[in-house]
Amino acid sequence: MADWPKSVHIHEEGPREGFQFEKGAIPTAAKVELIDALSETGLKEIQTVSFVNPKRVPGMADADEVVRRFRKAPGVRYSGLWLNEKGLERALASEKIDVEGRIVLCASEPFLARNQNITLDRMADMQRAMIATYQARGIPVVEGAVQAAFGCNFKGEVTTGDVLAIVARIVSIAEESGIALKRLVLADTMAWAVPARIRAMVGAVRERYPDLAVTLHLHDTRGMGIANAYAGLEMGVHAFDSSVAGLGGCPFAAHKGAAGNVCTEDLVFMCEEMGISTGVDLDRLIDAANLAERIVGHPLPGAVKQGGSLNRYRQAGQ
């Protein structure tokens, strides 16, 4: 029996993941324009930038300026991504980023070596050091995350046992510092998941860790993003990362077709049509998706931005 949620929380990642992945330079003003447009859609959380080394991720070289210039909307949480203490310091210095701590480990050491040039043990030590920094600054640590949770282009298959072992390690690191995590992100970083795999993995994690609310981060490289989101909804998942218009991809996946997260407007359309509340104005979101496409200057994969919502058709029939 499906365990449908009554509402979902959508964490919009397009401005960060999308613009970090684009090959050409995106003007700072255009990045700010998209963030401001998304802020008017009803989305409650928007990931704006990565505070990372611009030599590794040139598309984020203007991250501090982007954050300085976007307009904060009431009731919207603005997040950022960082990998180390230097990135955290930049996020804190902005005074506009809502900072929470998270414990991130990877289910694939080969991907980790390519992505960050470190081992899993080194990553675990780095997480412990970050926790100490978070706690010293009074920053709550509420979330764990597993990268490459459904498969890897370099390791190959990632089993449920692999993921449960990584989750156990994340929980153990948290408990060492007296932290009880509230959420767990399962990231299909390289788009290996299919609906049956989503159901099996979410089910296994929920059975072992019933107090952890699962968030799904679903890349759409093989066109399974929206189907996998549906499978997550069936399992009661009520939080998703997504990307407006399907912006983005993983720059370290070594796949020319690497796509962004499940498309935000497609996810919102599906949920709302199923009676699952998102709190998002779909027509405004479609306008933001079309803006994103104009900014990058090439077609983006979102379907609902092309087909539109059903609102005007329903009104015409009244």
Salt bridges, closest charged atoms under 4 A:
ASP3 OD2 - ARG206 NH2 3.18
GLU13 OE2 - HIS11 ND1 3.66
GLU13 OE1 - ARG16 NH2 3.35
GLU13 OE1 - HIS217 ND1 3.54
GLU17 OE1 - ARG16 NH2 3.48
GLU17 OE1 - HIS217 NE2 3.85
GLU17 OE2 - HIS219 NE2 3.56
GLU22 OE1 - HIS298 NE2 2.92
ASP36 OD2 - ARG71 NH1 3.21
GLU45 OE1 - HIS9 NE2 2.70
GLU45 OE2 - HIS11 NE2 3.78
GLU45 OE2 - ARG77 NH1 2.44
ASP62 OD1 - LYS31 NZ 2.71
ASP64 OD2 - ARG90 NH2 2.73
GLU65 OE2 - ARG68 NH2 2.76
GLU65 OE2 - ARG69 NH1 3.77
GLU89 OE2 - ARG137 NH2 2.57
GLU100 OE1 - ARG77 NH2 3.52
GLU100 OE1 - ARG183 NH2 3.03
ASP121 OD1 - ARG169 NH2 2.60
ASP125 OD1 - ARG128 NH1 3.32
GLU143 OE2 - ARG102 NH2 2.82
GLU143 OE1 - ARG183 NE 2.93
ASP162 OD2 - LYS155 NZ 3.51
GLU176 OE1 - ARG128 NE 2.87
GLU234 OE1 - ARG199 NE 2.79
ASP241 OD1 - HIS11 ND1 3.18
ASP241 OD2 - HIS217 ND1 2.84
GLU273 OE1 - ARG314 NH2 2.80
GLU293 OE2 - LYS305 NZ 2.76
